[in-house]
Amino acid sequence: MGYTTLLDILGAFFIAGILLLSLRQIGNNTVINLQYYTKDYTMQRDLAQLIAQIERDFKRIGYTTNSELITSTADAITQASDTCITIVGDFDDSGTVQSVKYYVGSVSELSSTHNPNDRILYRQVGASAAQKINYNVTYFHLDYYDSFDKAITTPVATSSTGSIATIQIYVRLQSPDTYATSIDNDSAKYTDLYWRQMRVTAKNLKNR
């Protein structure tokens, strides 16, 4: 075997090695991207459903066909803190006024997940059992403003909820498990989505 032939064989092995490494990296990247986009799609869907539910309820704060049932903002918002709110209105067009409460649970409720910060967001209608409407909330925050656009300190006293004119809502969702950023690296990240409603104005309250 000549010297040139040996170099050709070694060169072929070298090129084949590079191609194998490239194919392995492409395969790894495909797995990582598939994992990320699958989690991201699920989170986007969950956030869209959550936003739709919140906006539907908050737009009906104080709504009723019988104005005598809710005569002031104080009757329409009975509890207001930075992580909990109880609103009143006819939310299902049944002709009956009822309360809807939003609040987050403790991180200990989801201690089985890898994410140490995820919580359950609850929605409770009247005295019925609270519904778990999202399991991936890591941040749920409410800010309140009066008719002069001045921030109201939370928790808002029950006697002062009538001064609430607009509400700003913040929601952050994170996946319960991480996705790998590299096959050969132990580093990992959570899928993270953030939504902020600039201001929700309860239009029904303006006529009270």
Secondary structure, DSSP 8 states (H G I E B T S, - for coil): --HHHHHHHHHHHHHHHHHHHHHHHHHHHHHHHHHHHHHHHHHHHHHHHHHHHHHHHHTTTT--S-TTT--SHHHHEEEE-SSEEEEEE-TTSSS--EEEEEEE--GGGGTTSS-TT-EEEEEEETTS--EEEEEEEEEEEEEEE-TTS-EE-SSB-GGGGGG--EEEEEEEEEEEEEEES-TT---EEEEEEEEEEEEEE-GGGGG-
